[in-house]
């Protein structure tokens, strides 16, 4: 029968009598469990058979433990397992250790760090209170070794390895990196962080990139820790096409915010003899008293740089600094933005280059009228560098027009519900705008205007439920809206892009900004339908149109809102919880001709997810769209196996009858490696950007500090 022995008092020869003083300053007490315990002399204690020792959070298991009080050491026979209580486990066949297990020698040893990285060697030496663990003739890997094979997917072979538990570093001497047993790299000295360390100075995972424009190159990031709250990453990138780049990323955390700066300096054959590059910064700070400061900014040397080097495909760059404050009933925002266009055919001298916006919004509940009211004060201004007051470039806007606006706006909303289920909604919007317009031969001056818009909407939701838990709701809606007639003395800068869909069918104003508002008397009419099944399936549909008393010529034909009667809006949606989604909307005239159509879908299954859609939009000069848009978009992910994943993305231009963009990405992840292989092709071109193909390859060895999350274990062949 197994006996439990707590070494204290009677056995003052105790295992722990001379143990090291712990962090608390109190000697630890050991607990011993064994099949047989005997005292051979006044100094020697022998435990045999399924021996377990618990001491200061450590757990030792062995077949035999001999404790010699005179030397305060342990002689141990394996199989030996020592769990240090910090996530590290040591294995061995024999050992000679100090009583506190922190110093000594293990033969035929293995060290498992945080259940991620395994290091095996002919012997293991622990020293300096367990801080250092040295091993000889080692092999290290985080890969699973299948039965019948002694070769992991990758491993590091070295003459010696030293693990510094305090510094959380692992040092290899005369190390070689092997894949499937084949040496691919030799390093006299290799230092890597142990799995517990998140930040350490050193090289990060390299990334190989090949493009048709730049050639082949390798990005080799070097991470430098500047302090507990600061770091910098330097990434050289040299390509076979003659390009040399140094990327820099600086990050710092403050007590009330964060700052990140990214940039690059480049010389290549795209612009021989000229330096290229970019600089970007982002930050956010808590200013106290509820105020939040946010900013981001970017500048670039030339229009093609960001796309050439895979940084971003944005063709309009904005830099913004803003302050916001959000309270229960009050919102404040003030921001200043600078814009820079990279688009072909757009001149930054005639485009708005600087904008400012200040908004103060307050919500209240009026006691006399009931319902809910909002009051807002807003200022807006924009500046163009050009000083030309006429439209020389033919875009319909004076080349140098500058504008400033101060607006006061109030809204009121209230709902009433009648006994028969009918709902009446009332709304009232009032606004006063004061403008200052310069450098425009048609609109220059100080125009002012006041507008008033009111509306009443009547809804009658009709509900039916069947015995299977399915609920049907049909809701006819009629809304009458009356508004002032817009004056023609104010240009439209912020409301040129108008959407007509189910979200604003019953809106008092469909213009998104303040420079234009929807005037005249009109009736918005339509019907909503919703079917909800007990299993969570939902089917929804909306149909409606706008009938006007008179056509004020505020909207373009492609918008679907032109004329006395708008196009018919028809939309539908189908949702299955977590599996499928389908959304369709279209605008049809009285002859059932399409002016706009959109179909979006998503499908999610255990191994595959697919999303995409079709878009059809007519050309519209008022929205600066010179050509029709007809395109198909597809984005899919397929779980090929538990380890392999494929991602495919395509955009096909039906007008040009060619692909606009295409991309394929394959990733492989298991418990010890992450491989990312990608290829993408951009088919479109402009004066600054040429069609190009981009290949990327990244291989990351998992199990070290800062590595990504480990994936599923690879399957061994039976």
N, C-alpha and C positions, 0 to 999 in steps of 0.2 A: 504494500500500500504506500502511495506517495505520502510524504510528510511535508508539512509546511513549517518552515523555521524562520522566524523574525529575529534577525541577529541584533541583539541588544542585551543589556543587563548581563545575564548568565554567560553569554558568549561574548565577553568583552574583547575576545580575540577578533571581534566582529570584522566583517568585511568592510565596514564603513568607519571603523574607529579612527583611521588616519586619512579618511577621504579629504579631498581638497575642499576648502571653504567655498561655498556657493556665493552667488551674487548677493544673497541676503545676509551673508556673513555667518550662517549657521551650517555646521557640518551636516551632510545628508545622511539619511539612514537607509540601508539597503534591505531589501526583502528577497529571500532566496526560496525557490520552490524546486524540489528534486525528488527523484525516486528513493535516493539513499544519501544520507549525510553522516559523515564520521569525522571525529577529531583524532588524528593520528599522533599528534604530540601537542605540547603546549603552544606551538607556533603554526601548526599546519592543519587546515580544514579541507576536507575532500568531499565534493558533491558529485554524484554520478546519476546518469539516466534522466533524460528529459529535464535538464537543468535550465531554470529560468531565474534571472536576476533583474530586479527593478531598482534603479538607483538614480536619483535626481533627474527624472524624466527619461532616462535611458533604459533600454530593454535588451538584455543579453540572453540568447538561447544557445545551448551547447550540449554535448554528450557528457562532458566531464569538466569540472572546474576545481583547481587546486589553489588554495589561498595560503601564502606564506606570510605570517605576520611580521617576521623578522625583516623581510625585504619589502613588505607591503606591496607584493605583486601577485598576479594571477597567471597560472599556467592553464591553458584552455585547449581542449581537443574538440574538433569539429564533428559534424558540420556546424560552423559558428555563424551566428547572425547577431549583429549589434545595430539596434535602432537608436540613433542619438536624440530622438525626440524633436528634431528640427527638420525632419523630412528626408534625412540622409540615412542610408542603410549600408553596413559593411558586412561582407561575407568572407569566410576563410576556412582553411582546413586545420591550422594550428595557430596559436597565438601566445605571446608572452606580453602581458599588459600590466600597467599600473592599476592599483585598486580602483581608481576612479574612471578607468577605461579610456583616459584621455591621452596616454602615452604608451608606446610599445610597438611590437612587431607582429604582423599577421603574415602567414605563409599561404601562397596560392589564393590571393585576395581579390575581391571585387568590391567596388564602391558604386552605389546607386544614389545619384543626386536628385532629389525632389521627384522621384519616379519618372525621370525624363532621360538623364544621361547616365550610361553605365560605363565604368572604367575597370578593366581587368588587368592584373599584373602578377608577376611571379611572387612579389612580396610587397607589403604595405607597412610603412613606418609612420606612426603618429607621434607628434612632438609639440612642445610648447602649449601644454594644456589642451590639446586637441585642435589648436588653430591650424597647424600644418599637417597635411597628409601627403606623404611622398610614396610613389610606386615606381617599380622598375619593370622594363620590358612590357609596356602597356599597349592595350588596344581599347579605344574609346568609341562608343557609338550610342545613338538613341534608337537604333533600329531593332526590330524583333528578328531573331535568328530562328529560321524554320528548322524543324526536325530533319536530321540527315544532312544538314549544311552548317558549316562553321563560318561562312562568309556572309556578313550583313550587307545591305544595300550600299552603305558607306561606313567607313571607319577611319579613325586617326590612329596610326601606329607611331610609337615614340619610344626612345630609350628610357625616358624618365618623365614623370608628370608630378607636379606639386599643386595641391589644392590649398589655397589660403582661405579658410572659412571666414575670417574676419574681414578681409578685403573683398571676398566673394570673387576671386579670380582663380583661373586654372592655367598653369604654365606647362607647356610641352617642350621637351628638348629633342632635337633631331626628329622632327615630326614629318610624316608623309600622309597625305590624304589619298584614300583609295576608294574607288567605286567598283563594286562587285569584285573586289580583290585586286584590281588593277591600279597601280600607283599613278596619280595624275599630277601631284604637286609635292614638292619637298620644301620644307621650311626649317632652318636651323633652330629657330625659336618661334613658338606660337603661343599667344596669350588670348584666352577667350574668357568671357564672364561666366560664372556658374548660373544655373537656372533661376536662382533667387534674385539676381541683379537685373534691374530694369534699365539703368543708365550707366554706361562705362565708356571711357575714351577708347576708340579703336575703329577699325574698319567695319562697315555694315555690308549687307548683302549686295554684291555687284549686280548690274543689270546691263545686258548686252542689247544694243539697238542698231538695227540696220534700216536705212531709208534709201530710196532711189535718188534722193537729192543730196544726201550728205555722206553716204557710204556706211561702213560698219564701224562701230565704236563701242566702248565699254564705259559705263558710268560706275565709278568706284567711290562710294561715299565714305568719308572719314568723319566720325562723330567725336566732338571734343566737349567734355564736361567742364564748364567754367565755374560751376558752383551748384548748390542744391536747387537753385531757381533759374539757372541760365545754361544754355548750350549753343553750340554752333556746329553746323555740318558743312564741310567742304567737299565738293564732288567734281573732280576733274573728268573731262570727257573729250577724248581725242578720237577723231574719225579718220577712216581711210581716205576720205575725200578732201583731206587737207584742213579740216576744222579743228580748232582747239578751244575748249570752253572750260571755264571754272565757275561752277555753281556754288552759291552760298545761301545757307538758311540760318538765321539767328532767332532764337526764342528766349523770352524771359517772362517769368511769372512774378508779379508784384503782389503786395498784400491786398490790393483792390482791383486787380486787372491783369491782363496778359498782352504781350506784344510779340509779333512775328514779322520778320523781314526776310524776303526772298529776292534773289537777284542772280544775274549771270553776266559774264563778260566773254565775248566770242570773237575770234577771227576765223574766217573761212573763205571759200572760193565763190560763195554767192555774191558777196560784195567785196572783191579783192581790194586790199589796202585800207578798208574801213572797219572800224570796230563796231560790233553789234552787241546787243544785250537788252536786258530789261531789269526793272527794279519794282518790287511790290511790297506793300506793308499792310498789315491788319492789326487791329487792337480793339480791346473793349475794357472800360474802366468804370467802376462804381464811384461816382462823384459825391455820394452821400445825399441825404435828404430825398432819396428816391430818384435821383437823376442818374442816367446811364449815358456814358460817352462811347460811341462806336465809330470806327473809321476804317476805311480801306482805300488804298490808292495803288495805281500802277502806271508806269511809263515804259515805253519801248522805243528802241532805236529805229525800227523800220516796220512796215506793215506786215511783212511775212515772217518775222522772227518767231513769234509765239507759236505759229502753226508748224514751221520748219522743225522746231525743237520739241514739239509735243507738249507744250505747256498749257495751252488752251486754244480752242477754236473760236472764241468770241471775236466778233468783228466790230464791236463797239465797246470801248473801254470806258468805265466810269470810275471816278475817284470821289469818295464821299466822306465827309465828317459830319456827325450829327449827335445831338443831345436829345434824349427822350425822358419823359416822366409819366408813369401810368399810375393812376389812383382809381378808387372805386367809381367815381363819377367824372373824373377829369383826365384828359390826355393832353400832353404837350410834346411837341416835336419841333426841332429846329435843325436844318441841315443845309450844307453847301456842297454842291457837286460840280465836278469838272468832267466833261465828255470829250472823247477823242475817237473819231471814226477811222476804221481800217478798211471800210468798204470801197470797192472799186467805183469810181465816178462820184464819190462824195468828197467835197472840199471842207476841211475843218475851219476855213475862214467864213463859210456861209452857213455852217451848222451851229446850233447852240453849243457854245464851249463852256459856259458857266451858268449854273442855276442855283437859286436859293429858295428855300421853302420854310415857312414858320407856320405852325398850326397850333391853335389852342381850342380844344373841344370840351364842352361841358354838357352833361346830361342831367335832367331834372324831371320831376313829376309835378305838373301844374295842378294846383288844388281846385281851381275853378273849372277848367276844361276836362280834367282827368287825362288818362292816357300817358304818353311819354313825349318829352320834348328834348331837343338838342339845340345847342347854340355853338356856333363856331366862328372864329376869327382866323383868317388865313392871309398870308402875304406870299407872293410868288414873283420871281423875276428871272429873266434869262438874258444872256449877252452873246452877241456874235462878233467875232473880231473884225469882220469886214465893215468898212465905212461907206459902202455903196447903198444908196437908198432906193434903187430900182432892182428889178428882177433880171439880171443879166444871164444867169445860168438856166432860166426857163423852168424852174421847179415850182413856180406859182407863189414864191415867198420872196420878199425884198431881201437882197443878199446880206444887208447889214442890220435888219430889223432887231431892235432891242425893246423889251417889254418889262413892265412892272405892274403888279396888280395887288390891290388890297380889297379883301372880300369879307362881308359880314353875312352869315347865313343862319337861319333858324328853321327848324322842322318840328312838326307835331304829328303824332300817330295815335289812333285810338280804334279799338275793336268793340263791337257790340254783338252779342249772341241772343237770338230770339228763341221763343219756346218751341217753334217748329224745326229748330236746328239751323236756320239761316244765319249767316254771319255778315255783318256790315262793317267794312273797314274804311276809315276816313284818314286822309293825309293832307298836309298843307306844308309847302316849302316856300320860303321867302328869302331873297338874296339881294344884296346891294354890292356892286363892284365898281371900283375906281381904278382907272388905268392911266399909265403913262407910257406912250409909244414913241420911239424915236427912230430915225433913219429909215423911214418908210414913206414914200411919196403919196401913198394912198390912205394910210391909216394914222399918220403921225398926229400927235396931239394928246389931250387929256380927256378921253371920253369916259362917261359914267353911265350906269344903267341900274335899274331895279327890276326884279322879276318876281312874279307870284304864280305859283302852280298849286292847284288843288285837285283832289281826286276822291271818288267814292267807289268802292268795289263791293259787289254783292256776291256771296258764295253760298252754295247750298250743297253741303256734303251729304251724299246718300250712301248709307252703309248697309251691306248685306253679309251675313255670316252663315256658312252651311255647317252641317253636322260633323264634317271632317276637320274643322278648325281653320278653314280657308275664309279670309275676309276680303270682300270687294268694296272699294270706295270709288264712287264717281262724283266728281265735283265740278259742275259748271260754274263759270266765273264771268261776270260782266263788270267792267270798270269804265267809268267815264272820267276823263281828265280834261281840265281846262287850264290854259297857260297863256301868258302874254305872247305877243308876236315879236320874235327876235329882231333887233336892229342890225343893220348891216355895217355899222361903223367900228366893229371890233373884229380883228383877225382871229382865226382859230388855230392856236398853237398846241393845246394839250388835249384835244378831243377829236383828232382825225381818225382814230381807229375805233370803230363802232361795231359792237357785237349785237346780234339779235338771236337770242336763244331762250330756252324755257326758264332760265333764271331771271330774265328781265322782261318777260312778256307782259307782266302786270306792274311795271315800274312807272313812276311819274316822269322819269327822265332817263333816257338810254345813253346819253353822252357821258363818257367816263370822267371828263374834267370840268372846268369852270368856264372856259372861254366860249363854249357853245352850250345851249340848252334847248330841249325839245319844246317847241312852242305850238300854239294852236289848240283847238278842241278836237278830241279824238275819243274813240271807244276801243278799249282793249278787250277782246272777247276770246274765250277758249274753254277747254274742258280738260281736267286732269283725271287720270284713272290710275288706281293702285290695287294690285292683287297681292296679298300676303298669305303664303301657305304655312301650315303648321310646322313643316320641316325647315322653314327659313327661306324658301324661294320667294323672290319678289319680282313682280312684273309691273312696270310703270309706263305710262304714255301721256303725252301732252300734245294738243293740237290747238292752234289759234292764229289770229291775225289782228292787225290794227286797221281800224276804219277812221278816216280823218274827215273833218268838215271841209277842209280845203288843203291843197298841196302847197306847202311853203318852200318846197325845193331845198330842204335841209340835208337830205340824204342822197347818196349816189345809188344808181341802179343796182350794182353788185351787192350792196349792203342788205338788200331785201326789204328795206323800209321806205323806198322811194314811192312817190305817187300818193293819190288819195287813199288807196288801199294797199297795204303792204302785201308781201308774199305770204303764203301759208307756211307757218312754222309747224313742223311735225317732228316729234322726237319720241324715242322709246328706249327703255332699259330693261335688262334682265339680269338678275343677280342670284347666284347660288353661293351660300356661305362658304368662303374659303376655297372655292373651286373655279367658278366661272363668272365672268362679267361681260356684258355686251351693252354698248351705248351707241345709239344712232340718232342723228339729227340732220334735218335738211330743210331748205327753203325752196318752195315751189310757187311759181306764178300761176295765174288763172289758166294758162295753157299747159300746166304741169311741167314747165321747163325749169331745170335746176339752176339756181344761182349760187348755192353753197351746199355742200354735203360733207358729213364727217361720220365715219364709223370707227369705233374703238372697241377692242376686245382684249380679254385676258383669260387664260386657262391655266389653272394650277393643279397639277397632279403630283403624286408622290415622287416621280422621277423626272417630270418635265414641267416647265412653265413657259408659256408663250404669251406674248403681248404684241400688239401692233395696231395698225389701222390704215384707213384710206381717207385722204383729204382732197376735196375739190373746191377751189376758190377762184372766182373770176378775177381777171385783172381789174384794178381800180386805181386810177390816177390820184384820187383824193387820199388814198392810203399809201401812195408812193409804191404801188405794186404794178409794174409795167407788163407783166406776163401772167397768164393763168397758172394756177398751181394745181397740179394733179400728181399725187405721189402715194406710194405704198411704203409703209414702215413696218419692220418686223424685228422683234427682239425676243430671243429665246434662250433658255438654259435647259440643258439635258444632263441628268445624272447618269453617265455612261456606266459606271460601276460605283461602288462605295468610295473609290478614290479618285476616279476620273470625272471631270465635269467639263462640258462644252458649252460655250456661249457664242451665239451667232447674232449679228446685228446687220441689217441692211436697210437702205433707203433707195427706192427706185423712182426715178422721175419719169412719169408717163408722158409728159409733154415732150421731153427730149428723147424718150424711149431709150434710156440708158440708166445704169446705176449711178447714183450720186455719191454714195458711201457704202462700204461693205467692210465687215470686220469679223474675224474668227479668233476665239480665245480658248485655249485648252489649259486646264489646270489639273495637276496631280498632287494630292495631299495624302500623306499617311502619318504614322506616329513619329517619323524622323526626317521627312523631307517635304518641301513644297516647291513645285515646278510650275512656272507660268510661261506659256508660249503663246504669242499673239501675232496676228498679221492683220493689217488694215489697209484699205485703199481709198484714197480720196480722188474722185474722178473729175470734179469741177475745177475750173481754172479761172484766173483773173489776171490782171496786169501785175499783181504782186505775189500771187500764189499759184504755183504750178501743180498739176496732178502728181501725186506721189504715193508710193507704197512704203509701209512702215512695218518692220519685223521687230519683235521684242522677245527676249529670253531672260528669265530670272530663275535662279536656283537658290533656295534657302535651306540650310541645314538646321533642323529644329532640335531643340533640347538645350540650347544655350540661352543665356540671359537676353531678354529683349526680342526673342524670336516669336513668330506668330503662334497662334493656337494650334496644337497638334491635331491632326485629322484622325480618321479611323485607321485601325491597324490593317496593314496590307495582308491579303489572304495568302496563306501558305498552301502550296500544292500538296495534295495527299498522295 
